[in-house]
Amino acid sequence: MILVTGAAGFIGYHVSRRLLEAGRAVVGVDSLNSYYDPALKRARLDALAGLAGFRFHEIDIASEGALENALPRNEARGIVHLAAQAGVRHSLTAPFDYERSNLAGHLRVLEYARHAPRLQHLVYASSSSVYGDRSDGPFRETDRCDAPASLYAATKRSCELMSETYARLFGIKQTGLRFFTAYGPFGRPDMAYWSFTEKVLKGETLTLYGEGKLARDFTYIDDMAPAIIAALDHPPADDPPHVVVNLGNSNPSTVNDLVAAVEKATGMVAKKEFAPRNAVEVSATFADVTRAKARYGFEPRVSLEEGVARFVRWYKGFYGV
Ligand SMILES: NC(=O)c1ccc[n+]([C@@H]2O[C@H](COP(=O)([O-])OP(=O)(O)OC[C@H]3O[C@@H](n4cnc5c(N)ncnc54)[C@H](O)[C@@H]3O)[C@@H](O)[C@H]2O)c1
């Protein structure tokens, strides 16, 4: 049995679907919180409910005993831990959401894993944000990560450190995946590709921070989700048994490139205004994926233009635009 936390989230939905389609049983958990529209989370769960082998529990992973009630520890063979309070801006106004979901939540998952006798591997979500505000990519896993630009990034780096300790003390096999701006169908409404699509289709004005020159290593979900499952199936043989691995496209694009891709996919011209960059938004992200390639054969294939076209097609179908 694979436990997927954050199964009603964007990445959790895609990973759960792929596991189920491969005939693997999944217990999904999620709090369905209202950081963004819970109806979208429920729609993802409805899509998973039709697949054999899926069970879901609405829980807060940070609550004592909640994970154990959802899945008795001796039944867990693998964990894909994706539940978290995501988003860098929200951490300016709701810092304690990050404390609970990301710090207490991660520790609960580690304690669950510590006493799960048949567990083979815990894979958890980290983030490109741990690299801080840099423009000298590509970022390598061996680079220093001690200057986070947001509380979100600080909590993700803290998760990596807690995992390192639990690998050393208790031998729990773990992989921390540093995701670089995942996007695609059933994605996240708080992210730029989603809000730009929504606004362009409605004829509303886009606000571009830092003159649209901020660069992101946009990674399409159909490149990322199979790599997460490949990671699950390749527990580290390292000593201690914990590794962090970048999952990114290794081909950054600017926000202006993103707008151009949305314009092309919608066939409409965007109205734009510029605003200064917020300090929590880093100037660039750029993954070196040598490690993911060596360990999992990771090879991102989908270009930003193609990925945005697929997202826009999904968006129009989902909302009947
Ligand atoms: N999408 C990206 O580009 C990206 C980039 C870097 C890292 N990540 C990380 O990947 C993971 C998945 O991200 P996503 O994009 O799917 O985000 P998401 O917000 O769509 O999914 C996270 C899910 O976790 C759930 N959750 C939050 N707190 C919880 C709690 N205390 N108990 C139970 N469930 C809880 C939420 O309801 C949500 O459904 C997160 O850990 C995120 O920080 C994502």
PDBQT file of the ligand as one rigid body, heavy atoms in Angstrom, charges set to zero:
ROOT
HETATM    1  N1  LIG A 401       3.693  22.869  -7.759  1.00  0.00    +0.000 N 
HETATM    2  C1  LIG A 401       4.945  23.285  -7.675  1.00  0.00    +0.000 C 
HETATM    3  O1  LIG A 401       5.454  23.948  -8.581  1.00  0.00    +0.000 OA
HETATM    4  C2  LIG A 401       5.792  22.937  -6.483  1.00  0.00    +0.000 A 
HETATM    5  C3  LIG A 401       7.121  23.405  -6.482  1.00  0.00    +0.000 A 
HETATM    6  C4  LIG A 401       7.938  23.082  -5.390  1.00  0.00    +0.000 A 
HETATM    7  C5  LIG A 401       7.445  22.309  -4.358  1.00  0.00    +0.000 A 
HETATM    8  N2  LIG A 401       6.154  21.893  -4.373  1.00  0.00    +0.000 N 
HETATM    9  C6  LIG A 401       5.678  21.067  -3.256  1.00  0.00    +0.000 C 
HETATM   10  O2  LIG A 401       5.048  19.919  -3.783  1.00  0.00    +0.000 OA
HETATM   11  C7  LIG A 401       3.976  19.509  -2.931  1.00  0.00    +0.000 C 
HETATM   12  C8  LIG A 401       2.686  19.434  -3.716  1.00  0.00    +0.000 C 
HETATM   13  O3  LIG A 401       2.411  20.723  -4.257  1.00  0.00    +0.000 OA
HETATM   14  P1  LIG A 401       1.154  21.030  -5.155  1.00  0.00    +0.000 P 
HETATM   15  O4  LIG A 401       1.590  21.976  -6.196  1.00  0.00    +0.000 OA
HETATM   16  O5  LIG A 401       0.468  19.772  -5.524  1.00  0.00    +0.000 OA
HETATM   17  O6  LIG A 401       0.284  21.864  -4.100  1.00  0.00    +0.000 OA
HETATM   18  P2  LIG A 401      -1.249  21.725  -3.672  1.00  0.00    +0.000 P 
HETATM   19  O7  LIG A 401      -1.521  22.857  -2.753  1.00  0.00    +0.000 OA
HETATM   20  O8  LIG A 401      -2.106  21.570  -4.877  1.00  0.00    +0.000 OA
HETATM   21  O9  LIG A 401      -1.264  20.354  -2.873  1.00  0.00    +0.000 OA
HETATM   22  C9  LIG A 401      -0.964  20.248  -1.490  1.00  0.00    +0.000 C 
HETATM   23  C10 LIG A 401      -2.129  19.528  -0.817  1.00  0.00    +0.000 C 
HETATM   24  O10 LIG A 401      -1.796  19.347   0.559  1.00  0.00    +0.000 OA
HETATM   25  C11 LIG A 401      -2.968  19.538   1.314  1.00  0.00    +0.000 C 
HETATM   26  N3  LIG A 401      -2.563  19.904   2.685  1.00  0.00    +0.000 N 
HETATM   27  C12 LIG A 401      -1.966  21.062   3.099  1.00  0.00    +0.000 A 
HETATM   28  N4  LIG A 401      -1.769  21.012   4.423  1.00  0.00    +0.000 NA
HETATM   29  C13 LIG A 401      -2.241  19.808   4.858  1.00  0.00    +0.000 A 
HETATM   30  C14 LIG A 401      -2.320  19.172   6.121  1.00  0.00    +0.000 A 
HETATM   31  N5  LIG A 401      -1.871  19.769   7.242  1.00  0.00    +0.000 N 
HETATM   32  N6  LIG A 401      -2.863  17.926   6.201  1.00  0.00    +0.000 NA
HETATM   33  C15 LIG A 401      -3.315  17.310   5.074  1.00  0.00    +0.000 A 
HETATM   34  N7  LIG A 401      -3.291  17.870   3.854  1.00  0.00    +0.000 NA
HETATM   35  C16 LIG A 401      -2.754  19.107   3.752  1.00  0.00    +0.000 A 
HETATM   36  C17 LIG A 401      -3.734  20.643   0.616  1.00  0.00    +0.000 C 
HETATM   37  O11 LIG A 401      -5.118  20.603   0.892  1.00  0.00    +0.000 OA
HETATM   38  C18 LIG A 401      -3.428  20.347  -0.853  1.00  0.00    +0.000 C 
HETATM   39  O12 LIG A 401      -4.455  19.589  -1.463  1.00  0.00    +0.000 OA
HETATM   40  C19 LIG A 401       3.967  20.517  -1.787  1.00  0.00    +0.000 C 
HETATM   41  O13 LIG A 401       4.737  19.981  -0.731  1.00  0.00    +0.000 OA
HETATM   42  C20 LIG A 401       4.656  21.736  -2.368  1.00  0.00    +0.000 C 
HETATM   43  O14 LIG A 401       5.250  22.533  -1.381  1.00  0.00    +0.000 OA
HETATM   44  C21 LIG A 401       5.325  22.193  -5.422  1.00  0.00    +0.000 A 
ENDROOT
TORSDOF 0
